[in-house]
Amino acid sequence: MAVPGQRNFADRGTLTEAVARELAVLIERALARRGRACLLVPGGSTPGPILERLAMLPLPWSRVSFGLGDERWVAPEHADSNERMLRKALAGRPGAAARVIGLYRPGQTPEQAAAAGLPPGLAPPFDAVMLGMGADGHFASLFPQAPGLPAALAGDGAPLLAVLPPAAPGPRLSLTLAALLDTRALLLVATGSDKRAVLQQASLPGPDHTPPLRALLRQRRTPLAVRWAP
Ligand code: 6PG
């Protein structure tokens, strides 16, 4: 049984192609209406192939900006950096002409960066926000039991939260739900049976914020398109 707004694909290859083309349409729509496009993408392993495929498409990339929904607090050269993953996916492809706006601020703590607000160039409403999810039901870096989670999942409030995830290694900076929902299109991309089960469970009635994904599925501010493959 699918979550409302969920499309299932036969395999990861067809999901990659479909989501890349869906993002391209959102970019073209933004360019036609405003002459520019700004998309937020997640970190982790899921978005890489999608971004590589998207970056191959013939779009006016110099008018496109990519931001991140969250960042591990490491330099962009670090193997764990989401910004590094994004830049690598674009490199050597037409999409390399797009602007990348990172969240990491050298010399600042995640708390200082959160207090400073979104970096210049990341101005909501975004044209598309793509999210991933963990098997623990987190999205962005809004992890279960993270300090400050209830405020970060409220429908309003500050756009950024410094997170010291109880489970994931190292501090992070995450956009809050309120900031992630300030977008013209919202996608959640997940693969694997474990995440499908978590999606299903989080779509049923249950305690708020447990898992954090429930707040994303429950909100009615921005329609959520879920894309899943085995
Ligand atoms: C991150 C991501 C995070 C990711 C999920 C899923 O910084 O890790 O933003 O929210 O989307 O953990 O990661 P995978 O795609 O690797 O399963």
Residues whose N, C-alpha, C, O or C-beta is under 5 A from the ligand:
A	BS01	6PG	P42 G43 G44 S45 T46 D70 G132 M133 G134 F139 A140 S141
